Amino acid sequence: MQIQVPLILSLFALLRNLLYKMTLKHFKRSEFTCKCGCGETVISDELLQSLDKAREFAKIPFVISSGYRCKNHPESKKNPTSSHIKGLAVDIKCEGSNTRAIMMDALVFADFERFGLHESFIHVDIDVYDKPSPVIWLY
């Protein structure tokens, strides 16, 4: 009996996802679903682990305002090189300078190196192989 490699890889990915879901303490994968209405969720496990670590450290909620964006999402059409399209980025709602400081401290603790700061959200991504790092920019 010969087992096909793609089947083994699919089963391994399914098992990894099931195990990973059990280890996420502060997030559900559905929070990262594209908001254009397509229902797609493509999000890096490494990104999720780092976010969970940051959220645990911060001891305050992290509300995801934007996670994965499919290629048809309006923001993806404006910025086709966005790390959101690769499932490597999120925007976290953030109001107030004290909350921003707590979140930034936690995100740095979780080893994030790429930040975009807006008055109402913090963008973080792990797209360090295709984009400059470390970096902080303002919106």
N, CA, C and O atoms as CSV, one atom per row, in Angstrom:
chain,resi,resn,atom,element,x,y,z
A,1,MET,N,N,0.836,-1.182,0.000
A,1,MET,CA,C,0.000,0.000,0.000
A,1,MET,C,C,0.882,1.246,0.000
A,1,MET,O,O,1.679,1.455,0.914
A,2,GLN,N,N,0.731,2.057,-1.019
A,2,GLN,CA,C,1.534,3.261,-1.142
A,2,GLN,C,C,0.703,4.476,-0.714
A,2,GLN,O,O,-0.414,4.670,-1.195
A,3,ILE,N,N,1.251,5.286,0.187
A,3,ILE,CA,C,0.566,6.490,0.660
A,3,ILE,C,C,1.125,7.682,-0.098
A,3,ILE,O,O,2.339,7.835,-0.229
A,4,GLN,N,N,0.239,8.514,-0.590
A,4,GLN,CA,C,0.661,9.671,-1.371
A,4,GLN,C,C,1.165,10.781,-0.457
A,4,GLN,O,O,0.588,11.040,0.599
A,5,VAL,N,N,2.238,11.427,-0.871
A,5,VAL,CA,C,2.843,12.502,-0.089
A,5,VAL,C,C,1.864,13.655,0.162
A,5,VAL,O,O,1.795,14.140,1.291
A,6,PRO,N,N,1.097,14.118,-0.848
A,6,PRO,CA,C,0.169,15.221,-0.571
A,6,PRO,C,C,-0.856,14.876,0.519
A,6,PRO,O,O,-1.231,15.733,1.320
A,7,LEU,N,N,-1.297,13.631,0.542
A,7,LEU,CA,C,-2.241,13.214,1.570
A,7,LEU,C,C,-1.609,13.281,2.953
A,7,LEU,O,O,-2.236,13.744,3.906
A,8,ILE,N,N,-0.377,12.823,3.061
A,8,ILE,CA,C,0.339,12.875,4.336
A,8,ILE,C,C,0.517,14.319,4.780
A,8,ILE,O,O,0.319,14.641,5.952
A,9,LEU,N,N,0.891,15.191,3.845
A,9,LEU,CA,C,1.081,16.605,4.190
A,9,LEU,C,C,-0.232,17.252,4.612
A,9,LEU,O,O,-0.253,18.063,5.538
A,10,SER,N,N,-1.321,16.903,3.944
A,10,SER,CA,C,-2.629,17.444,4.312
A,10,SER,C,C,-3.037,16.994,5.704
A,10,SER,O,O,-3.553,17.786,6.492
A,11,LEU,N,N,-2.811,15.739,6.002
A,11,LEU,CA,C,-3.142,15.222,7.322
A,11,LEU,C,C,-2.280,15.877,8.396
A,11,LEU,O,O,-2.766,16.203,9.479
A,12,PHE,N,N,-1.003,16.066,8.090
A,12,PHE,CA,C,-0.104,16.733,9.034
A,12,PHE,C,C,-0.568,18.162,9.295
A,12,PHE,O,O,-0.581,18.603,10.444
A,13,ALA,N,N,-0.951,18.895,8.244
A,13,ALA,CA,C,-1.427,20.274,8.391
A,13,ALA,C,C,-2.707,20.318,9.216
A,13,ALA,O,O,-2.872,21.199,10.060
A,14,LEU,N,N,-3.613,19.375,8.981
A,14,LEU,CA,C,-4.849,19.311,9.751
A,14,LEU,C,C,-4.558,19.051,11.228
A,14,LEU,O,O,-5.131,19.703,12.100
A,15,LEU,N,N,-3.678,18.110,11.502
A,15,LEU,CA,C,-3.309,17.799,12.879
A,15,LEU,C,C,-2.655,19.005,13.555
A,15,LEU,O,O,-2.974,19.331,14.698
A,16,ARG,N,N,-1.739,19.665,12.843
A,16,ARG,CA,C,-1.084,20.850,13.385
A,16,ARG,C,C,-2.103,21.934,13.716
A,16,ARG,O,O,-2.017,22.570,14.767
A,17,ASN,N,N,-3.071,22.148,12.815
A,17,ASN,CA,C,-4.092,23.167,13.056
A,17,ASN,C,C,-4.966,22.817,14.256
A,17,ASN,O,O,-5.318,23.691,15.048
A,18,LEU,N,N,-5.313,21.546,14.389
A,18,LEU,CA,C,-6.117,21.125,15.534
A,18,LEU,C,C,-5.350,21.315,16.837
A,18,LEU,O,O,-5.902,21.800,17.824
A,19,LEU,N,N,-4.094,20.937,16.836
A,19,LEU,CA,C,-3.276,21.111,18.036
A,19,LEU,C,C,-3.072,22.581,18.340
A,19,LEU,O,O,-3.111,22.991,19.500
A,20,TYR,N,N,-2.854,23.378,17.300
A,20,TYR,CA,C,-2.601,24.796,17.507
A,20,TYR,C,C,-3.834,25.495,18.056
A,20,TYR,O,O,-3.727,26.360,18.925
A,21,LYS,N,N,-5.020,25.116,17.545
A,21,LYS,CA,C,-6.249,25.728,18.040
A,21,LYS,C,C,-6.382,25.528,19.543
A,21,LYS,O,O,-6.896,26.399,20.245
A,22,MET,N,N,-5.929,24.402,20.031
A,22,MET,CA,C,-6.054,24.127,21.456
A,22,MET,C,C,-5.081,24.978,22.268
A,22,MET,O,O,-5.312,25.203,23.456
A,23,THR,N,N,-4.010,25.452,21.659
A,23,THR,CA,C,-3.022,26.205,22.415
A,23,THR,C,C,-3.250,27.707,22.379
A,23,THR,O,O,-2.649,28.433,23.172
A,24,LEU,N,N,-4.100,28.194,21.483
A,24,LEU,CA,C,-4.400,29.622,21.450
A,24,LEU,C,C,-5.286,29.973,22.634
A,24,LEU,O,O,-6.388,29.442,22.773
A,25,LYS,N,N,-4.814,30.847,23.468
A,25,LYS,CA,C,-5.536,31.195,24.683
A,25,LYS,C,C,-6.443,32.417,24.511
A,25,LYS,O,O,-7.504,32.495,25.130
A,26,HIS,N,N,-6.030,33.353,23.685
A,26,HIS,CA,C,-6.723,34.643,23.642
A,26,HIS,C,C,-7.412,34.969,22.318
A,26,HIS,O,O,-8.085,35.994,22.210
A,27,PHE,N,N,-7.253,34.119,21.322
A,27,PHE,CA,C,-7.811,34.430,20.006
A,27,PHE,C,C,-8.497,33.210,19.408
A,27,PHE,O,O,-8.219,32.066,19.767
A,28,LYS,N,N,-9.415,33.504,18.470
A,28,LYS,CA,C,-10.018,32.480,17.629
A,28,LYS,C,C,-9.618,32.807,16.197
A,28,LYS,O,O,-9.510,33.979,15.834
A,29,ARG,N,N,-9.399,31.787,15.387
A,29,ARG,CA,C,-9.021,32.022,13.993
A,29,ARG,C,C,-10.047,32.902,13.269
A,29,ARG,O,O,-9.685,33.659,12.369
A,30,SER,N,N,-11.304,32.808,13.650
A,30,SER,CA,C,-12.353,33.581,12.989
A,30,SER,C,C,-12.151,35.095,13.139
A,30,SER,O,O,-12.683,35.866,12.341
A,31,GLU,N,N,-11.401,35.520,14.136
A,31,GLU,CA,C,-11.132,36.950,14.314
A,31,GLU,C,C,-10.257,37.512,13.199
A,31,GLU,O,O,-10.173,38.728,13.023
A,32,PHE,N,N,-9.611,36.634,12.452
A,32,PHE,CA,C,-8.653,37.046,11.428
A,32,PHE,C,C,-9.202,36.888,10.016
A,32,PHE,O,O,-8.474,37.085,9.043
A,33,THR,N,N,-10.480,36.534,9.894
A,33,THR,CA,C,-11.125,36.316,8.603
A,33,THR,C,C,-11.202,37.627,7.817
A,33,THR,O,O,-11.421,38.697,8.385
A,34,CYS,N,N,-11.017,37.519,6.505
A,34,CYS,CA,C,-11.127,38.682,5.620
A,34,CYS,C,C,-12.503,39.323,5.798
A,34,CYS,O,O,-13.516,38.628,5.876
A,35,LYS,N,N,-12.527,40.640,5.860
A,35,LYS,CA,C,-13.771,41.361,6.123
A,35,LYS,C,C,-14.499,41.814,4.848
A,35,LYS,O,O,-15.463,42.576,4.923
A,36,CYS,N,N,-14.041,41.346,3.683
A,36,CYS,CA,C,-14.715,41.734,2.444
A,36,CYS,C,C,-15.986,40.923,2.223
A,36,CYS,O,O,-16.801,41.260,1.364
A,37,GLY,N,N,-16.154,39.857,2.997
A,37,GLY,CA,C,-17.326,39.008,2.842
A,37,GLY,C,C,-17.030,37.655,2.209
A,37,GLY,O,O,-17.924,36.817,2.101
A,38,CYS,N,N,-15.791,37.432,1.789
A,38,CYS,CA,C,-15.435,36.167,1.139
A,38,CYS,C,C,-15.356,34.994,2.127
A,38,CYS,O,O,-15.509,33.834,1.746
A,39,GLY,N,N,-15.114,35.322,3.402
A,39,GLY,CA,C,-15.040,34.276,4.427
A,39,GLY,C,C,-13.705,33.561,4.523
A,39,GLY,O,O,-13.577,32.611,5.294
A,40,GLU,N,N,-12.707,33.991,3.761
A,40,GLU,CA,C,-11.399,33.333,3.780
A,40,GLU,C,C,-10.595,33.725,5.017
A,40,GLU,O,O,-10.634,34.868,5.472
A,41,THR,N,N,-9.865,32.742,5.544
A,41,THR,CA,C,-8.956,32.993,6.652
A,41,THR,C,C,-7.631,32.307,6.347
A,41,THR,O,O,-7.524,31.083,6.422
A,42,VAL,N,N,-6.638,33.094,6.006
A,42,VAL,CA,C,-5.284,32.587,5.793
A,42,VAL,C,C,-4.409,33.393,6.742
A,42,VAL,O,O,-4.172,34.581,6.525
A,43,ILE,N,N,-3.936,32.741,7.786
A,43,ILE,CA,C,-3.182,33.481,8.798
A,43,ILE,C,C,-2.033,32.612,9.295
A,43,ILE,O,O,-2.199,31.414,9.522
A,44,SER,N,N,-0.891,33.218,9.459
A,44,SER,CA,C,0.316,32.512,9.880
A,44,SER,C,C,0.198,32.009,11.325
A,44,SER,O,O,-0.209,32.749,12.221
A,45,ASP,N,N,0.556,30.754,11.531
A,45,ASP,CA,C,0.592,30.204,12.887
A,45,ASP,C,C,1.612,30.952,13.748
A,45,ASP,O,O,1.377,31.192,14.932
A,46,GLU,N,N,2.736,31.314,13.146
A,46,GLU,CA,C,3.769,32.058,13.885
A,46,GLU,C,C,3.226,33.408,14.360
A,46,GLU,O,O,3.482,33.829,15.488
A,47,LEU,N,N,2.476,34.077,13.485
A,47,LEU,CA,C,1.864,35.360,13.845
A,47,LEU,C,C,0.888,35.169,15.005
A,47,LEU,O,O,0.892,35.953,15.954
A,48,LEU,N,N,0.062,34.143,14.933
A,48,LEU,CA,C,-0.912,33.881,15.985
A,48,LEU,C,C,-0.236,33.574,17.321
A,48,LEU,O,O,-0.666,34.062,18.366
A,49,GLN,N,N,0.805,32.779,17.281
A,49,GLN,CA,C,1.530,32.453,18.516
A,49,GLN,C,C,2.124,33.710,19.148
A,49,GLN,O,O,2.046,33.897,20.362
A,50,SER,N,N,2.711,34.556,18.331
A,50,SER,CA,C,3.315,35.790,18.843
A,50,SER,C,C,2.257,36.735,19.393
A,50,SER,O,O,2.474,37.367,20.427
A,51,LEU,N,N,1.124,36.841,18.724
A,51,LEU,CA,C,0.037,37.686,19.223
A,51,LEU,C,C,-0.498,37.170,20.551
A,51,LEU,O,O,-0.777,37.947,21.464
A,52,ASP,N,N,-0.638,35.858,20.647
A,52,ASP,CA,C,-1.128,35.265,21.888
A,52,ASP,C,C,-0.149,35.537,23.038
A,52,ASP,O,O,-0.558,35.816,24.165
A,53,LYS,N,N,1.137,35.452,22.732
A,53,LYS,CA,C,2.169,35.742,23.734
A,53,LYS,C,C,2.086,37.212,24.175
A,53,LYS,O,O,2.173,37.514,25.365
A,54,ALA,N,N,1.921,38.109,23.218
A,54,ALA,CA,C,1.820,39.539,23.532
A,54,ALA,C,C,0.570,39.828,24.350
A,54,ALA,O,O,0.619,40.588,25.318
A,55,ARG,N,N,-0.538,39.231,23.968
A,55,ARG,CA,C,-1.799,39.455,24.686
A,55,ARG,C,C,-1.696,38.955,26.130
A,55,ARG,O,O,-2.199,39.603,27.048
A,56,GLU,N,N,-1.056,37.821,26.328
A,56,GLU,CA,C,-0.865,37.272,27.676
A,56,GLU,C,C,-0.032,38.230,28.522
A,56,GLU,O,O,-0.334,38.457,29.694
A,57,PHE,N,N,1.005,38.783,27.930
A,57,PHE,CA,C,1.895,39.713,28.630
A,57,PHE,C,C,1.181,41.028,28.967
A,57,PHE,O,O,1.359,41.575,30.055
A,58,ALA,N,N,0.376,41.527,28.032
A,58,ALA,CA,C,-0.276,42.831,28.185
A,58,ALA,C,C,-1.381,42.827,29.248
A,58,ALA,O,O,-1.595,43.827,29.933
A,59,LYS,N,N,-2.059,41.724,29.372
A,59,LYS,CA,C,-3.174,41.612,30.328
A,59,LYS,C,C,-4.336,42.555,29.999
A,59,LYS,O,O,-5.128,42.906,30.874
A,60,ILE,N,N,-4.428,42.959,28.728
A,60,ILE,CA,C,-5.576,43.739,28.251
A,60,ILE,C,C,-6.028,43.133,26.929
A,60,ILE,O,O,-5.233,42.493,26.240
A,61,PRO,N,N,-7.298,43.326,26.564
A,61,PRO,CA,C,-7.790,42.740,25.305
A,61,PRO,C,C,-7.088,43.300,24.076
A,61,PRO,O,O,-6.717,44.473,24.040
A,62,PHE,N,N,-6.912,42.458,23.083
A,62,PHE,CA,C,-6.439,42.866,21.763
A,62,PHE,C,C,-7.602,42.573,20.807
A,62,PHE,O,O,-7.935,41.412,20.569
A,63,VAL,N,N,-8.206,43.609,20.272
A,63,VAL,CA,C,-9.302,43.451,19.324
A,63,VAL,C,C,-8.735,43.615,17.921
A,63,VAL,O,O,-8.163,44.654,17.590
A,64,ILE,N,N,-8.897,42.587,17.107
A,64,ILE,CA,C,-8.349,42.595,15.752
A,64,ILE,C,C,-9.319,43.336,14.834
A,64,ILE,O,O,-10.448,42.891,14.626
A,65,SER,N,N,-8.875,44.464,14.290
A,65,SER,CA,C,-9.731,45.223,13.375
A,65,SER,C,C,-9.526,44.782,11.935
A,65,SER,O,O,-10.416,44.947,11.101
A,66,SER,N,N,-8.355,44.220,11.636
A,66,SER,CA,C,-8.093,43.697,10.303
A,66,SER,C,C,-7.027,42.617,10.393
A,66,SER,O,O,-5.952,42.830,10.953
A,67,GLY,N,N,-7.338,41.472,9.841
A,67,GLY,CA,C,-6.379,40.357,9.802
A,67,GLY,C,C,-6.038,40.052,8.361
A,67,GLY,O,O,-5.453,40.876,7.659
A,68,TYR,N,N,-6.408,38.857,7.925
A,68,TYR,CA,C,-6.172,38.464,6.536
A,68,TYR,C,C,-7.029,39.324,5.608
A,68,TYR,O,O,-8.170,39.661,5.923
A,69,ARG,N,N,-6.447,39.672,4.454
A,69,ARG,CA,C,-7.184,40.360,3.399
A,69,ARG,C,C,-6.958,39.609,2.096
A,69,ARG,O,O,-5.822,39.468,1.643
A,70,CYS,N,N,-8.037,39.130,1.498
A,70,CYS,CA,C,-7.903,38.445,0.210
A,70,CYS,C,C,-7.524,39.462,-0.871
A,70,CYS,O,O,-7.538,40.669,-0.627
A,71,LYS,N,N,-7.193,38.980,-2.039
A,71,LYS,CA,C,-6.773,39.885,-3.120
A,71,LYS,C,C,-7.905,40.777,-3.618
A,71,LYS,O,O,-7.656,41.803,-4.250
A,72,ASN,N,N,-9.154,40.388,-3.335
A,72,ASN,CA,C,-10.299,41.196,-3.768
A,72,ASN,C,C,-10.723,42.233,-2.728
A,72,ASN,O,O,-11.594,43.058,-3.006
A,73,HIS,N,N,-10.133,42.208,-1.553
A,73,HIS,CA,C,-10.453,43.183,-0.509
A,73,HIS,C,C,-10.059,44.570,-1.027
A,73,HIS,O,O,-9.000,44.717,-1.637
A,74,PRO,N,N,-10.894,45.588,-0.793
A,74,PRO,CA,C,-10.583,46.941,-1.294
A,74,PRO,C,C,-9.205,47.455,-0.872
A,74,PRO,O,O,-8.529,48.107,-1.668
A,75,GLU,N,N,-8.779,47.178,0.347
A,75,GLU,CA,C,-7.455,47.631,0.798
A,75,GLU,C,C,-6.326,46.896,0.064
A,75,GLU,O,O,-5.255,47.462,-0.154
A,76,SER,N,N,-6.566,45.644,-0.313
A,76,SER,CA,C,-5.549,44.882,-1.056
A,76,SER,C,C,-5.367,45.460,-2.455
A,76,SER,O,O,-4.261,45.462,-2.996
A,77,LYS,N,N,-6.452,45.947,-3.032
A,77,LYS,CA,C,-6.359,46.559,-4.356
A,77,LYS,C,C,-5.587,47.875,-4.301
A,77,LYS,O,O,-4.885,48.232,-5.247
A,78,LYS,N,N,-5.724,48.600,-3.172
A,78,LYS,CA,C,-4.964,49.838,-2.983
A,78,LYS,C,C,-3.488,49.554,-2.725
A,78,LYS,O,O,-2.621,50.314,-3.156
A,79,ASN,N,N,-3.206,48.461,-2.024
A,79,ASN,CA,C,-1.831,48.128,-1.638
A,79,ASN,C,C,-1.571,46.636,-1.896
A,79,ASN,O,O,-1.672,45.822,-0.978
A,80,PRO,N,N,-1.236,46.279,-3.145
A,80,PRO,CA,C,-1.057,44.854,-3.490
A,80,PRO,C,C,0.172,44.188,-2.857
A,80,PRO,O,O,0.343,42.977,-2.995
A,81,THR,N,N,1.023,44.945,-2.172
A,81,THR,CA,C,2.181,44.342,-1.485
A,81,THR,C,C,1.954,44.215,0.021
A,81,THR,O,O,2.881,43.922,0.776
A,82,SER,N,N,0.715,44.439,0.445
A,82,SER,CA,C,0.386,44.386,1.872
A,82,SER,C,C,0.679,43.015,2.473
A,82,SER,O,O,0.410,41.985,1.856
A,83,SER,N,N,1.225,43.017,3.667
A,83,SER,CA,C,1.494,41.770,4.394
A,83,SER,C,C,0.202,41.096,4.843
A,83,SER,O,O,0.211,39.908,5.162
A,84,HIS,N,N,-0.900,41.827,4.873
A,84,HIS,CA,C,-2.205,41.239,5.208
A,84,HIS,C,C,-2.582,40.179,4.168
A,84,HIS,O,O,-3.182,39.162,4.515
A,85,ILE,N,N,-2.239,40.408,2.909
A,85,ILE,CA,C,-2.577,39.484,1.823
A,85,ILE,C,C,-1.882,38.136,2.019
A,85,ILE,O,O,-2.411,37.102,1.611
A,86,LYS,N,N,-0.722,38.143,2.628
A,86,LYS,CA,C,0.036,36.914,2.890
A,86,LYS,C,C,-0.374,36.246,4.200
A,86,LYS,O,O,0.107,35.157,4.515
A,87,GLY,N,N,-1.251,36.883,4.959
A,87,GLY,CA,C,-1.625,36.346,6.269
A,87,GLY,C,C,-0.545,36.554,7.307
A,87,GLY,O,O,-0.446,35.796,8.272
A,88,LEU,N,N,0.277,37.596,7.108
A,88,LEU,CA,C,1.403,37.870,8.004
A,88,LEU,C,C,1.221,39.149,8.815
A,88,LEU,O,O,2.156,39.588,9.485
A,89,ALA,N,N,0.026,39.758,8.765
A,89,ALA,CA,C,-0.165,41.050,9.422
A,89,ALA,C,C,-1.541,41.154,10.061
A,89,ALA,O,O,-2.498,40.504,9.641
A,90,VAL,N,N,-1.610,41.991,11.088
A,90,VAL,CA,C,-2.884,42.335,11.714
A,90,VAL,C,C,-2.858,43.792,12.133
A,90,VAL,O,O,-1.801,44.380,12.359
A,91,ASP,N,N,-4.058,44.360,12.232
A,91,ASP,CA,C,-4.248,45.663,12.840
A,91,ASP,C,C,-5.030,45.426,14.126
A,91,ASP,O,O,-6.053,44.740,14.123
A,92,ILE,N,N,-4.543,45.998,15.225
A,92,ILE,CA,C,-5.156,45.828,16.536
A,92,ILE,C,C,-5.740,47.172,16.965
A,92,ILE,O,O,-5.032,48.178,16.991
A,93,LYS,N,N,-7.025,47.190,17.300
A,93,LYS,CA,C,-7.651,48.431,17.756
A,93,LYS,C,C,-6.915,48.954,18.976
A,93,LYS,O,O,-6.519,48.194,19.860
A,94,CYS,N,N,-6.741,50.266,19.005
A,94,CYS,CA,C,-6.005,50.871,20.112
A,94,CYS,C,C,-6.480,52.300,20.304
A,94,CYS,O,O,-6.420,53.113,19.382
A,95,GLU,N,N,-6.952,52.601,21.508
A,95,GLU,CA,C,-7.389,53.956,21.824
A,95,GLU,C,C,-6.673,54.428,23.077
A,95,GLU,O,O,-6.722,53.773,24.118
A,96,GLY,N,N,-6.023,55.546,22.970
A,96,GLY,CA,C,-5.366,56.146,24.126
A,96,GLY,C,C,-3.895,55.805,24.219
A,96,GLY,O,O,-3.462,54.710,23.859
A,97,SER,N,N,-3.141,56.767,24.710
A,97,SER,CA,C,-1.684,56.606,24.774
A,97,SER,C,C,-1.252,55.563,25.795
A,97,SER,O,O,-0.259,54.870,25.572
A,98,ASN,N,N,-1.974,55.431,26.915
A,98,ASN,CA,C,-1.604,54.429,27.912
A,98,ASN,C,C,-1.787,53.021,27.353
A,98,ASN,O,O,-0.916,52.165,27.505
A,99,THR,N,N,-2.931,52.791,26.704
A,99,THR,CA,C,-3.189,51.486,26.080
A,99,THR,C,C,-2.152,51.194,25.004
A,99,THR,O,O,-1.658,50.071,24.898
A,100,ARG,N,N,-1.822,52.212,24.200
A,100,ARG,CA,C,-0.819,52.041,23.136
A,100,ARG,C,C,0.534,51.641,23.727
A,100,ARG,O,O,1.214,50.771,23.184
A,101,ALA,N,N,0.923,52.267,24.832
A,101,ALA,CA,C,2.207,51.932,25.472
A,101,ALA,C,C,2.211,50.492,25.986
A,101,ALA,O,O,3.194,49.771,25.818
A,102,ILE,N,N,1.116,50.082,26.608
A,102,ILE,CA,C,1.026,48.708,27.119
A,102,ILE,C,C,1.104,47.707,25.969
A,102,ILE,O,O,1.827,46.714,26.046
A,103,MET,N,N,0.356,47.976,24.909
A,103,MET,CA,C,0.354,47.069,23.752
A,103,MET,C,C,1.722,47.014,23.084
A,103,MET,O,O,2.207,45.934,22.745
A,104,MET,N,N,2.344,48.172,22.896
A,104,MET,CA,C,3.657,48.200,22.251
A,104,MET,C,C,4.689,47.436,23.082
A,104,MET,O,O,5.494,46.683,22.534
A,105,ASP,N,N,4.666,47.628,24.391
A,105,ASP,CA,C,5.577,46.907,25.275
A,105,ASP,C,C,5.388,45.392,25.101
A,105,ASP,O,O,6.360,44.644,24.991
A,106,ALA,N,N,4.132,44.959,25.077
A,106,ALA,CA,C,3.834,43.532,24.935
A,106,ALA,C,C,4.238,43.010,23.561
A,106,ALA,O,O,4.758,41.900,23.454
A,107,LEU,N,N,4.009,43.783,22.519
A,107,LEU,CA,C,4.366,43.352,21.161
A,107,LEU,C,C,5.879,43.235,20.988
A,107,LEU,O,O,6.362,42.312,20.332
A,108,VAL,N,N,6.614,44.158,21.570
A,108,VAL,CA,C,8.084,44.062,21.545
A,108,VAL,C,C,8.527,42.844,22.354
A,108,VAL,O,O,9.429,42.117,21.938
A,109,PHE,N,N,7.899,42.620,23.505
A,109,PHE,CA,C,8.201,41.443,24.320
A,109,PHE,C,C,8.011,40.157,23.516
A,109,PHE,O,O,8.758,39.193,23.683
A,110,ALA,N,N,7.001,40.155,22.641
A,110,ALA,CA,C,6.699,38.978,21.812
A,110,ALA,C,C,7.532,38.929,20.533
A,110,ALA,O,O,7.256,38.127,19.641
A,111,ASP,N,N,8.555,39.790,20.443
A,111,ASP,CA,C,9.535,39.779,19.353
A,111,ASP,C,C,9.046,40.347,18.020
A,111,ASP,O,O,9.649,40.070,16.983
A,112,PHE,N,N,7.981,41.126,18.024
A,112,PHE,CA,C,7.603,41.818,16.792
A,112,PHE,C,C,8.628,42.905,16.520
A,112,PHE,O,O,9.167,43.510,17.447
A,113,GLU,N,N,8.899,43.152,15.226
A,113,GLU,CA,C,9.881,44.156,14.815
A,113,GLU,C,C,9.341,45.154,13.806
A,113,GLU,O,O,10.024,46.122,13.470
A,114,ARG,N,N,8.122,44.934,13.314
A,114,ARG,CA,C,7.545,45.812,12.295
A,114,ARG,C,C,6.218,46.364,12.809
A,114,ARG,O,O,5.282,45.613,13.083
A,115,PHE,N,N,6.154,47.703,12.935
A,115,PHE,CA,C,4.992,48.363,13.523
A,115,PHE,C,C,4.549,49.536,12.661
A,115,PHE,O,O,5.373,50.290,12.142
A,116,GLY,N,N,3.251,49.678,12.517
A,116,GLY,CA,C,2.656,50.865,11.927
A,116,GLY,C,C,1.718,51.460,12.955
A,116,GLY,O,O,0.830,50.767,13.453
A,117,LEU,N,N,1.896,52.727,13.280
A,117,LEU,CA,C,1.096,53.358,14.329
A,117,LEU,C,C,0.090,54.345,13.739
A,117,LEU,O,O,0.435,55.227,12.951
A,118,HIS,N,N,-1.147,54.166,14.144
A,118,HIS,CA,C,-2.252,55.028,13.756
A,118,HIS,C,C,-2.949,55.429,15.050
A,118,HIS,O,O,-2.812,54.728,16.053
A,119,GLU,N,N,-3.679,56.515,15.061
A,119,GLU,CA,C,-4.312,56.932,16.317
A,119,GLU,C,C,-5.357,55.923,16.799
A,119,GLU,O,O,-5.679,55.904,17.987
A,120,SER,N,N,-5.895,55.083,15.906
A,120,SER,CA,C,-6.930,54.141,16.334
A,120,SER,C,C,-6.524,52.662,16.239
A,120,SER,O,O,-7.304,51.787,16.615
A,121,PHE,N,N,-5.322,52.378,15.743
A,121,PHE,CA,C,-4.876,50.986,15.678
A,121,PHE,C,C,-3.353,50.893,15.632
A,121,PHE,O,O,-2.653,51.864,15.345
A,122,ILE,N,N,-2.871,49.689,15.926
A,122,ILE,CA,C,-1.451,49.348,15.762
A,122,ILE,C,C,-1.384,48.219,14.746
A,122,ILE,O,O,-2.025,47.182,14.916
A,123,HIS,N,N,-0.611,48.421,13.696
A,123,HIS,CA,C,-0.345,47.372,12.717
A,123,HIS,C,C,0.930,46.649,13.155
A,123,HIS,O,O,1.927,47.286,13.494
A,124,VAL,N,N,0.891,45.320,13.147
A,124,VAL,CA,C,2.107,44.528,13.338
A,124,VAL,C,C,2.138,43.463,12.258
A,124,VAL,O,O,1.100,42.954,11.837
A,125,ASP,N,N,3.343,43.135,11.817
A,125,ASP,CA,C,3.475,42.030,10.866
A,125,ASP,C,C,4.800,41.326,11.084
A,125,ASP,O,O,5.702,41.836,11.748
A,126,ILE,N,N,4.887,40.144,10.508
A,126,ILE,CA,C,6.107,39.340,10.601
A,126,ILE,C,C,6.713,39.118,9.217
A,126,ILE,O,O,7.354,38.098,8.968
A,127,ASP,N,N,6.508,40.069,8.334
A,127,ASP,CA,C,6.991,39.980,6.952
A,127,ASP,C,C,8.440,40.458,6.865
A,127,ASP,O,O,8.772,41.325,6.056
A,128,VAL,N,N,9.291,39.887,7.702
A,128,VAL,CA,C,10.670,40.365,7.857
A,128,VAL,C,C,11.605,39.902,6.748
A,128,VAL,O,O,12.719,40.415,6.642
A,129,TYR,N,N,11.190,38.953,5.922
A,129,TYR,CA,C,12.069,38.478,4.851
A,129,TYR,C,C,11.908,39.294,3.575
A,129,TYR,O,O,12.834,39.384,2.769
A,130,ASP,N,N,10.726,39.892,3.390
A,130,ASP,CA,C,10.472,40.676,2.187
A,130,ASP,C,C,10.508,42.186,2.424
A,130,ASP,O,O,10.535,42.974,1.479
A,131,LYS,N,N,10.509,42.577,3.706
A,131,LYS,CA,C,10.420,44.007,4.007
A,131,LYS,C,C,11.433,44.390,5.075
A,131,LYS,O,O,11.898,43.532,5.825
A,132,PRO,N,N,11.781,45.679,5.151
A,132,PRO,CA,C,12.773,46.126,6.142
A,132,PRO,C,C,12.335,45.823,7.578
A,132,PRO,O,O,11.151,45.869,7.913
A,133,SER,N,N,13.307,45.520,8.394
A,133,SER,CA,C,13.041,45.220,9.802
A,133,SER,C,C,14.315,45.448,10.597
A,133,SER,O,O,15.389,45.080,10.123
A,134,PRO,N,N,14.246,46.030,11.767
A,134,PRO,CA,C,13.079,46.584,12.448
A,134,PRO,C,C,12.672,47.924,11.843
A,134,PRO,O,O,13.484,48.631,11.247
A,135,VAL,N,N,11.385,48.253,12.014
A,135,VAL,CA,C,10.865,49.509,11.471
A,135,VAL,C,C,9.579,49.905,12.200
A,135,VAL,O,O,8.788,49.055,12.609
A,136,ILE,N,N,9.398,51.203,12.349
A,136,ILE,CA,C,8.138,51.770,12.860
A,136,ILE,C,C,7.764,52.900,11.913
A,136,ILE,O,O,8.594,53.757,11.609
A,137,TRP,N,N,6.520,52.906,11.445
A,137,TRP,CA,C,6.050,53.996,10.598
A,137,TRP,C,C,4.750,54.550,11.160
A,137,TRP,O,O,4.088,53.908,11.975
A,138,LEU,N,N,4.397,55.741,10.715
A,138,LEU,CA,C,3.167,56.401,11.143
A,138,LEU,C,C,2.192,56.487,9.987
A,138,LEU,O,O,2.587,56.673,8.836
A,139,TYR,N,N,0.921,56.352,10.302
A,139,TYR,CA,C,-0.139,56.506,9.295
A,139,TYR,C,C,-0.692,57.921,9.382
A,139,TYR,O,O,-1.596,58.278,8.627
